[in-house]
Amino acid sequence: MIKDLLENRNSIERANIKSEEISKLDLKGKFDKGGYEIEITSPIKKIDGGIEFYARAWKNGKPVGFGKDGTTETERFRIFNPVIEVPDGTKREIEATLPDGKKTKHLIDNFKEDLPNSLKRELAHIIKIAGREDTEIILGSIGHTTSTFYPDAGTGSTTVDGKVMQDGGANTWATIIAAAGNVAADTAATDYIPLIYPSATTDRWVDLSRGIFTFNTAVINTDEISSAIFSLYGADKTDAGSTGFSVNIYSAAPASNNVLVAGDYDSLGTTAYSDTNIAYADLSLAGYNDWAFNATGKSAINKTGITPIGVRNNFDVTATPPNWGGSDQYSAFIPYMADNGSNKPKLVVVHAPSTSIKKVAGVAYASIKKISGVAIASVKKVASVA
């Protein structure tokens, strides 16, 4: 079992061990997954901290497009710190202690090691969120890169994920959202992000949580980013307080990239990275919830380092008190975290080298780049001439 090889290893070593084992798989060929027909067209290659391969896909018999304008037929996929497990069809009950000392329980998936199906499962979701079904494909075209990133499990590694929280007392909404924070947790399999917990006093709150997720996106380097999607897989949710809350993504500035502290609570911004607030009713427990980045979000991705992403509820951001609901009538979304076996948080970024059009004797040509030693031009139209 690969899991045995990962014991007592740091995050870089674990990522490279998983990548080395996955690169030994022969998965060239077609398969059906997640409503797509997918063909991996190249061997899986190990790269630093991850894997790389080429693939194309079809939905209902029609090609799926990739790249900036969705016209690319075959895309290069890179997956860093890849997942190696899938749900095994069973569930287990886990227990959490609420701010008032009460215990709450919910069911989460159990997982098993399965490298081929884990890769196929993840690839199907990546294609779903990064591919295009409404474009004309240029047959034979080869894309540049769709990169997928996951946070590291635990703390003290390169990246981290978890919740930061203000806990205790009977606070007005204005007080609790402006607090400095006094709790941080970054090693749970699932967590309450966000959590709105009312106190026993009318229109007062005892608990508010926010999420922070960091991703090592340094490999993007000088490439131009055309799209990015952040995803959380739901394990459970509740809105006993009848708040009707929604969830979106924002900036975050934790003191460290690889461990969270209570003081990170007040480091989150209020300008949304996505134009889509996902409402409570629409938060899925049967798959990933996806937030597509807007221009602000894309510009905030650190191409040469660590990209932090914050998660907040709408009442937190707008400073509007939610429905109080009564003592212990809390509201929360509970996603799977990086310390879980699978269903991990992920960031998918579509990027490519910038192409500068130049002229030779009055004729436009495209800058030539190489992929695996083969020159590939990113051709665009100039004066209606390709």
C-alpha positions in Angstrom: 0.0 0.0 0.0 1.3 3.4 -0.9 -0.1 4.8 2.4 2.5 2.8 4.2 5.3 4.5 2.2 4.0 7.9 3.2 4.4 7.5 7.0 6.9 9.8 8.6 7.4 11.7 5.4 7.2 15.4 4.8 4.7 16.9 2.4 7.2 17.2 -0.5 8.2 13.6 -0.1 4.6 12.4 0.1 3.6 14.2 -3.0 6.6 12.8 -5.0 6.0 9.2 -3.7 2.3 9.3 -4.8 3.3 10.9 -8.1 6.0 8.2 -8.8 3.5 5.4 -8.1 0.8 6.9 -10.3 3.2 7.4 -13.1 3.7 3.6 -13.3 0.0 3.2 -14.3 -0.8 2.5 -17.9 -4.1 4.4 -18.3 -3.8 5.3 -22.0 -7.1 4.8 -23.7 -10.8 5.6 -23.3 -13.1 5.3 -20.3 -16.4 6.7 -19.0 -16.6 8.7 -15.8 -18.8 11.4 -14.4 -21.0 11.6 -17.5 -17.9 12.1 -19.8 -16.1 9.8 -22.3 -12.5 10.5 -21.6 -9.3 9.5 -23.4 -5.9 9.7 -21.9 -3.7 10.1 -25.0 -0.2 10.0 -23.4 1.7 8.1 -20.8 1.4 9.6 -17.3 4.7 11.4 -16.5 6.0 12.2 -13.0 6.9 15.9 -12.6 8.2 17.7 -9.5 5.4 17.2 -6.9 2.9 15.8 -9.3 2.0 14.2 -12.5 1.4 15.3 -16.1 -0.5 13.8 -19.1 -2.6 14.7 -22.1 -6.3 13.9 -22.5 -9.4 14.8 -24.4 -13.1 14.3 -23.7 -16.6 14.1 -25.1 -20.0 14.9 -23.5 -23.0 13.3 -25.2 -20.9 12.5 -28.2 -19.7 16.1 -28.7 -16.1 17.1 -28.0 -15.3 19.1 -24.9 -13.1 22.1 -25.5 -10.2 23.3 -23.4 -8.0 26.3 -23.1 -8.7 30.0 -23.0 -11.3 30.1 -25.7 -12.4 26.4 -25.5 -11.3 25.5 -28.9 -8.5 23.1 -27.9 -9.2 19.4 -28.4 -6.4 17.8 -26.3 -5.3 19.4 -23.1 -2.2 19.0 -20.9 -3.3 18.2 -17.4 -1.0 18.6 -14.3 -2.1 17.4 -10.9 0.0 18.3 -7.9 0.0 16.4 -4.6 -2.5 14.0 -6.2 -5.2 12.1 -4.4 -4.9 8.3 -4.2 -8.2 7.2 -2.5 -11.8 7.0 -3.5 -15.0 6.4 -1.4 -15.5 2.8 -0.6 -19.3 2.9 -0.4 -19.5 2.9 3.4 -19.8 5.8 5.9 -18.7 6.4 9.5 -20.0 8.7 12.2 -17.8 11.4 13.6 -18.6 13.6 16.6 -17.8 17.3 17.2 -18.2 19.4 20.3 -20.2 22.5 19.8 -19.5 25.8 21.6 -22.1 25.1 24.3 -20.5 21.8 25.1 -23.2 19.7 23.3 -22.1 17.0 20.9 -23.1 16.8 17.3 -22.6 13.9 14.9 -22.6 13.5 11.2 -21.8 10.8 8.6 -18.8 11.0 6.3 -17.5 8.7 3.6 -14.9 6.0 4.3 -12.1 5.7 1.6 -9.9 3.1 0.1 -6.7 3.3 -1.9 -7.4 3.0 -5.6 -4.9 4.9 -7.8 -6.6 4.3 -11.3 -10.1 5.2 -10.1 -8.9 8.1 -8.0 -7.2 9.7 -11.0 -10.2 9.0 -13.3 -12.6 10.5 -10.7 -10.6 13.6 -10.2 -10.0 14.1 -13.9 -13.8 13.9 -14.6 -14.4 16.7 -12.2 -11.6 18.8 -13.5 -13.0 18.4 -17.1 -16.5 19.3 -15.8 -15.3 22.6 -14.3 -12.5 23.5 -16.8 -13.9 22.2 -20.0 -16.3 23.9 -22.4 -19.2 22.3 -24.2 -20.3 25.3 -26.2 -17.4 25.9 -28.5 -16.1 24.8 -31.9 -13.1 22.5 -31.5 -10.0 22.8 -33.6 -9.3 19.2 -34.5 -5.8 18.1 -33.7 -5.1 21.1 -31.5 -3.0 20.6 -28.3 -3.4 22.9 -25.3 -1.0 24.1 -22.8 -2.1 23.5 -19.2 -4.9 22.8 -16.7 -3.2 22.6 -13.3 -4.9 21.2 -10.2 -3.6 21.9 -6.7 -4.6 20.4 -3.3 -3.6 21.7 0.2 -1.3 19.5 2.3 -2.7 17.5 5.2 -1.8 18.5 8.7 0.4 21.5 9.5 4.0 22.4 9.1 4.1 21.3 5.5 4.0 23.6 2.5 0.3 24.5 2.6 -2.6 24.1 4.9 -6.4 24.3 5.3 -8.7 24.8 8.3 -11.0 27.1 10.2 -10.4 30.2 12.2 -13.0 31.4 14.7 -14.2 33.8 17.3 -15.7 31.7 20.2 -17.3 32.5 23.4 -19.5 35.1 25.1 -22.8 36.7 23.9 -21.7 39.1 21.2 -23.6 41.5 19.0 -23.1 40.7 15.3 -21.0 43.8 14.8 -18.7 42.6 17.7 -18.2 39.1 16.6 -17.4 39.9 12.9 -14.9 42.5 14.0 -13.2 40.3 16.7 -9.5 39.3 16.5 -10.2 35.6 16.7 -9.3 33.1 19.4 -9.5 29.6 17.8 -7.7 27.9 14.9 -8.1 24.3 13.8 -6.2 22.8 10.8 -6.1 19.0 11.2 -9.7 18.0 10.9 -11.1 15.6 8.3 -14.2 17.8 8.0 -14.9 21.2 9.6 -17.6 23.8 10.2 -16.9 26.4 7.5 -18.7 28.7 8.0 -20.4 28.3 11.3 -23.0 30.7 12.8 -23.8 29.8 16.4 -26.4 31.9 18.4 -26.1 32.4 22.1 -29.0 31.9 24.6 -29.4 35.7 24.6 -31.7 37.1 21.9 -29.8 38.6 18.9 -26.4 37.6 20.3 -23.9 35.1 19.0 -21.3 32.9 20.6 -19.5 31.6 17.5 -18.5 32.6 14.0 -16.0 30.7 11.9 -14.2 31.4 8.6 -12.1 29.1 6.4 -8.6 29.5 5.0 -7.1 27.3 2.3 -3.6 27.8 0.9 -2.3 26.3 -2.4 1.3 26.2 -3.9 0.7 27.7 -7.3 4.3 28.7 -8.0 4.5 26.5 -11.1 2.2 28.9 -13.0 5.2 31.3 -13.2 4.8 33.8 -16.1 1.8 32.1 -17.7 -1.4 33.9 -18.5 -4.3 32.7 -16.3 -7.6 32.3 -18.3 -9.7 30.7 -15.6 -9.6 29.4 -12.0 -12.1 27.4 -9.9 -12.0 26.7 -6.2 -14.0 23.6 -5.0 -15.2 22.2 -1.7 -16.9 18.8 -1.4 -19.8 18.9 1.1 -20.0 16.3 3.9 -23.0 17.9 5.8 -24.9 21.1 6.3 -27.5 22.5 8.6 -29.5 25.7 8.8 -31.4 25.2 12.1 -31.2 28.9 12.7 -33.2 29.6 9.4 -30.6 32.1 8.3 -30.6 31.2 4.6 -26.8 31.9 4.5 -24.7 31.7 1.4 -21.0 31.1 0.9 -18.3 32.8 -1.2 -14.5 33.1 -1.5 -12.4 36.0 -0.6 -8.8 37.0 0.1 -7.0 35.8 3.2 -3.6 36.8 4.7 -2.6 34.1 7.3 0.5 34.8 9.2 2.0 31.5 7.8 1.4 29.5 4.7 1.4 26.1 6.4 -0.2 26.6 9.8 -3.2 28.6 11.0 -3.4 30.6 14.2 -6.3 32.3 15.9 -5.2 35.8 14.8 -5.7 34.8 11.1 -9.5 35.2 11.8 -9.4 39.0 10.9 -7.1 38.6 7.9 -9.9 37.8 5.4 -11.1 40.4 3.0 -14.6 41.4 1.8 -14.1 41.7 -1.9 -15.4 38.5 -3.5 -13.1 36.4 -5.7 -16.2 34.8 -7.4 -19.4 36.4 -8.7 -21.3 33.4 -7.4 -22.5 33.2 -3.8 -23.7 29.6 -3.3 -26.9 29.6 -1.3 -27.5 27.2 1.5 -30.1 25.3 -0.4 -27.7 24.8 -3.3 -24.7 23.6 -1.3 -24.2 20.0 -2.5 -23.5 17.0 -0.3 -23.2 14.7 -3.3 -20.2 16.4 -5.0 -18.1 19.4 -5.3 -19.3 23.0 -4.9 -17.4 25.2 -7.4 -16.6 28.9 -7.3 -15.3 30.3 -10.6 -12.9 33.2 -10.1 -13.7 36.6 -11.4 -11.0 39.1 -12.6 -10.2 40.1 -9.0 -9.7 36.5 -8.0 -7.6 35.5 -11.0 -5.3 38.5 -10.4 -4.8 37.5 -6.8 -3.4 34.1 -7.7 0.3 34.0 -6.8 2.1 32.6 -9.9 5.4 32.2 -8.1 4.3 31.2 -4.5 1.4 30.4 -2.3 -2.1 31.4 -3.0 -4.4 31.8 0.1 -8.2 31.7 -0.3 -10.7 32.7 2.4 -14.3 31.4 2.9 -17.0 33.5 4.6 -20.8 33.6 4.8 -22.7 36.5 3.3 -23.9 38.0 6.6 -20.3 38.0 7.8 -19.1 40.0 4.8 -22.0 42.5 4.6 -22.1 43.1 8.4 -25.8 42.2 8.3 -27.1 40.2 11.4 -28.6 36.9 10.3 -31.8 35.5 11.8 -31.0 34.7 15.5 -33.0 31.5 15.6 -32.6 30.7 19.2 -30.1 29.0 21.5 -28.2 26.2 19.8 -30.0 26.6 16.5 -26.8 26.9 14.6 -26.2 27.1 10.9 -23.1 25.6 9.1 -21.6 24.1 6.0 -19.3 21.2 6.7 -16.9 20.4 3.8 -14.2 17.7 3.6 -10.7 19.0 4.3 -7.2 18.1 3.1 -6.8 15.7 6.1 -9.5 13.5 4.7 -8.7 10.5 2.4 -10.4 12.0 -0.7 -12.9 14.7 -1.6 -10.2 17.2 -0.8 -10.4 21.0 -1.4 -8.9 21.8 -4.8 -7.9 24.8 -7.0 -8.0 24.2 -10.7 -6.2 26.8 -12.9 -6.2 27.0 -16.7 -3.1 28.8 -17.9 -0.7 29.1 -20.9 2.3 31.1 -22.0 1.4 34.5 -23.3 1.7 34.6 -27.1 3.1 37.7 -28.7 2.2 38.2 -32.3 5.1 39.6 -34.4 5.7 40.2 -38.1 8.3 39.0 -40.5 8.2 40.8 -43.9 4.6 41.9 -43.0 3.4 38.4 -42.2 2.1 37.6 -38.6 3.5 34.6 -36.8 3.0 33.2 -33.3 5.7 32.8 -30.7 6.8 29.2 -30.6 6.8 27.2 -27.3 7.9 23.6 -26.7 6.1 20.9 -24.8 8.0 17.7 -24.3 10.5 18.7 -26.9 7.9 19.3 -29.6 7.3 22.9 -30.8 3.7 24.0 -30.6 2.4 27.4 -31.7 -0.4 29.1 -30.0 -2.0 30.4 -33.2 -4.5 33.3 -33.2 -6.1 35.2 -36.0 -4.7 38.4 -37.3 -6.8 40.3 -39.9 -8.9 37.2 -40.3 -5.8 35.1 -41.3 -4.8 32.2 -39.0 
